[in-house]
Amino acid sequence: MKRPSPRRRLLVLVPLLLLAACTSSPGDGEEEQPDDLSPAPAPGERWQPAPGVSWQWQLTGKLDTSVKAAVYDVDGFTTTKEQVAELKKAGRRTICYLSTGAWEDFRPDAEAFPQSMRGEGNGWEGERWLDVRRLAELEPLIGKRFDMCREKGFDAVEPDNMDGYRNKSGFPLTAEDQLKYNRLIAKLAHDRGMSVGLKNDLDQIPQLVGEFDFAVNEQCMQYEECDRVAPFVEAGKAVFHVEYEKPLAQWCPKAREAKLSSLQKKSELGVWREVCR
């Protein structure tokens, strides 16, 4: 399953320095951040998260629904309808994490994706890039996954692996191929009344910022590229951002200035988090 950015990351052994303005998750002896909520959309409208809104990103382990975050980004397959309802009752907005650009052999619908559509591995066990040129075949497959998210009550979708054209996918994917597919993904979510986020894919933000409702970014501080997600903030749309290695004290002030919704996470994306605020 996709976790951190597919780029090769260097291990930097440095002390984790914490700003007084940055707090920890429950259970580590630190006080949790004050609660806040993201307003529900008006009837008939999609949810639109605003810049700086708080969030939690948990894709592994038993889901902890007690974290005081306005937005939860959680696995679409393993999170139950009842858990989504519990979060909604508490006023939380929920994002359905799915891989839309890579095949995963551990998903219940894995065999529905033809062998010829599965390309090179993307660096994670059991995953292969998808041939996103095959729009007619992918549309019903991804649409069925989005139906699942809607039926569980999610407000939005986080489609992962949306930049196969920038990687060794095993297919001659072009930037135009990726744009067509990403726009299809946005349409599939919007047709079902859900918001949708653009995951990484920094090069295509200028073309896609108008069609996506928020962005999800990994390690833009480490790679000095957070200015490239600024169009989302300028459009009044949240950028949900995480760092894994760069010490929080080194980047938190810049993240606050840029109005990012920023967390320090461990790469397995369990419940643990450090909040930049």
C-alpha positions in Angstrom: 0.0 0.0 0.0 1.2 3.5 -0.8 2.6 5.2 2.3 5.3 7.9 1.9 6.4 9.4 -1.4 7.8 6.9 -3.9 11.1 8.8 -4.1 14.1 7.2 -2.5 14.5 8.7 0.9 17.8 9.1 2.8 17.8 8.3 6.5 18.9 11.3 8.5 19.7 10.6 12.1 18.9 13.8 14.0 17.2 14.5 17.3 13.5 15.3 17.0 13.2 18.8 18.3 9.7 20.0 19.1 8.4 23.5 19.0 6.2 24.6 21.9 3.6 25.3 19.2 3.5 21.7 18.1 1.7 19.1 20.1 1.5 15.3 20.2 -1.2 12.7 19.8 -2.9 11.2 22.9 -1.2 8.6 24.9 2.4 10.0 24.8 2.1 12.2 27.8 1.4 15.4 25.9 -1.7 17.5 25.9 -3.8 17.1 22.7 -4.5 20.1 20.5 -7.8 21.9 21.0 -10.6 20.5 19.0 -11.9 22.1 15.8 -14.4 21.1 13.2 -14.8 21.6 9.4 -18.2 23.0 8.5 -20.6 20.6 6.8 -21.5 21.6 3.2 -24.8 23.1 2.4 -27.5 20.7 1.0 -26.6 19.6 -2.5 -23.0 21.0 -2.3 -19.7 19.2 -1.8 -17.6 19.6 1.3 -14.7 22.1 0.8 -11.9 21.9 3.4 -10.3 25.2 4.1 -6.6 25.9 4.4 -5.2 25.1 7.9 -7.9 22.8 9.0 -6.7 20.0 11.4 -6.5 16.4 10.3 -5.5 12.9 11.1 -4.1 10.4 8.6 -4.3 6.8 9.7 -4.0 3.9 7.3 -2.7 1.1 9.6 -3.6 -0.3 12.9 -6.9 -0.2 14.8 -8.6 3.1 14.0 -8.6 5.6 16.8 -11.7 7.7 16.5 -10.8 9.8 19.6 -8.2 12.0 18.0 -9.3 15.7 18.0 -9.0 16.4 14.4 -11.6 18.0 12.1 -10.7 15.6 9.2 -9.9 11.9 9.2 -8.2 10.4 6.1 -8.6 6.6 6.5 -8.5 3.4 4.4 -11.6 3.1 2.3 -11.6 -0.7 2.3 -10.9 -1.5 6.0 -12.8 1.4 7.6 -16.4 0.4 8.3 -19.6 2.2 7.6 -20.2 2.2 11.4 -16.8 3.9 12.0 -17.5 6.6 9.4 -20.9 7.2 11.1 -19.3 7.5 14.5 -16.9 10.1 13.2 -19.7 12.0 11.4 -21.7 12.0 14.6 -18.7 13.6 16.3 -18.7 16.3 13.6 -15.7 15.0 11.8 -15.3 15.0 8.0 -13.9 11.8 6.5 -11.7 11.1 3.5 -11.7 7.7 1.8 -8.1 6.6 0.9 -7.9 4.5 -2.2 -5.1 3.6 -4.7 -6.4 4.6 -8.1 -3.1 4.5 -10.0 -1.6 1.3 -8.8 -2.9 -2.3 -8.5 -2.8 -3.9 -5.1 -2.9 -7.7 -4.8 -4.4 -7.6 -1.3 -7.6 -5.8 -2.2 -10.8 -7.8 -2.5 -11.4 -6.6 -6.1 -7.8 -7.3 -7.2 -8.8 -9.9 -9.8 -11.1 -7.5 -11.6 -8.1 -5.7 -13.0 -6.7 -7.5 -16.1 -3.1 -8.8 -15.9 -2.3 -6.7 -19.0 -3.2 -3.6 -17.1 -0.7 -4.2 -14.3 2.8 -2.8 -14.9 6.0 -2.5 -13.0 6.1 -2.5 -9.2 5.9 0.9 -7.6 8.2 0.1 -4.7 5.6 -1.3 -2.3 5.0 -5.1 -1.8 2.1 -6.4 -3.8 1.6 -3.2 -5.8 2.0 -2.4 -9.5 1.4 0.7 -11.6 -1.8 0.7 -13.6 -2.0 1.5 -17.3 -4.1 4.7 -16.9 -4.5 5.0 -20.6 -7.2 2.4 -20.5 -9.9 4.8 -19.4 -12.9 2.8 -20.6 -11.9 -0.3 -18.6 -10.8 1.6 -15.5 -13.8 3.9 -15.2 -16.2 1.1 -14.0 -13.6 -0.5 -11.7 -12.7 2.8 -10.0 -16.3 3.9 -10.1 -17.3 0.8 -8.1 -14.7 1.7 -5.4 -16.0 5.2 -5.2 -19.5 3.8 -4.8 -18.2 1.9 -1.8 -16.9 5.2 -0.3 -20.2 6.9 -0.9 -22.2 4.1 0.6 -20.0 4.1 3.7 -20.8 7.8 4.1 -17.4 9.4 3.3 -17.3 13.1 2.4 -14.3 12.8 0.1 -11.8 10.6 -1.6 -8.0 10.6 -1.5 -6.9 8.8 -4.8 -3.3 7.7 -4.5 -0.5 6.9 -7.1 -1.7 9.7 -9.4 1.6 10.3 -11.0 2.5 7.1 -12.8 3.7 9.0 -15.8 6.6 10.3 -13.7 7.7 6.8 -12.7 8.9 3.6 -14.4 5.4 2.2 -14.7 6.1 -0.3 -17.5 3.9 1.7 -19.9 4.7 4.7 -22.1 2.5 7.0 -20.1 2.6 10.7 -21.0 1.6 13.8 -19.1 -1.5 14.1 -21.2 -2.4 10.5 -20.4 -2.1 11.4 -16.7 -4.2 14.5 -17.0 -7.0 12.7 -18.7 -7.0 10.0 -16.0 -6.8 12.4 -13.1 -9.7 14.4 -14.5 -11.7 11.3 -14.9 -11.0 10.5 -11.2 -12.2 14.0 -10.2 -15.3 13.5 -12.2 -16.1 10.1 -10.7 -15.9 11.5 -7.2 -17.9 14.7 -8.0 -20.6 12.7 -9.8 -21.1 10.9 -6.5 -21.3 14.1 -4.4 -17.9 13.6 -2.9 -14.9 15.9 -2.8 -11.6 14.7 -4.2 -7.9 15.5 -3.4 -4.9 15.6 -5.7 -2.2 13.5 -4.3 1.4 14.7 -4.9 1.6 15.2 -8.8 3.1 18.6 -8.3 3.9 19.2 -12.0 0.2 19.1 -12.9 -1.2 21.3 -10.2 -1.6 24.3 -12.5 -3.8 22.3 -14.8 -5.7 20.5 -12.1 -6.2 22.9 -9.1 -9.5 24.0 -10.5 -10.8 20.4 -10.7 -9.7 19.1 -7.3 -11.1 20.2 -3.9 -7.9 19.9 -1.8 -4.4 18.5 -2.1 -2.5 15.8 -0.2 1.3 16.2 -0.1 4.2 14.2 1.4 7.5 15.8 2.3 7.3 19.1 0.4 9.4 20.7 3.2 12.1 18.1 2.9 12.3 18.5 -0.8 11.8 22.3 -0.7 8.8 22.3 -3.0 5.9 23.5 -0.8 5.6 26.6 -3.0 4.3 24.4 -5.7 1.1 23.5 -3.7 0.4 27.2 -3.0 -2.2 27.4 -5.8 -4.5 25.3 -3.7 -4.2 27.6 -0.6 -4.6 30.6 -2.9 -7.8 29.1 -4.1 -9.1 28.6 -0.6 -8.5 24.8 -0.6 -6.7 22.8 2.1 -3.3 21.2 1.6 -3.0 18.2 3.9 0.7 17.8 4.4 3.0 15.3 6.2 6.7 15.1 6.9 8.4 11.8 7.9 12.1 12.6 8.4 12.8 16.4 8.6 12.6 17.4 12.2 9.3 19.2 13.0 11.0 22.2 14.6 12.8 23.0 11.3 9.7 23.2 9.1 6.7 23.9 11.3 6.9 27.8 11.3 7.1 27.8 7.4 4.1 25.4 7.2 2.0 27.7 9.4 3.0 30.7 7.4 2.0 28.8 4.2 -1.4 27.8 5.8 -0.7 24.1 5.4 -2.5 21.4 7.4 0.7 19.8 8.6 1.6 16.7 10.6 4.7 14.8 11.5 4.0 11.1 10.9 5.9 7.8 11.0 5.9 6.1 7.6 3.6 3.3 8.5 0.8 6.0 9.0 -0.5 4.6 12.3 -2.3 6.6 14.9 0.8 8.5 16.1 1.2 12.1 15.0 2.8 15.4 15.9 0.7 18.4 15.0 2.2 21.6 13.7 0.0 24.5 14.9 
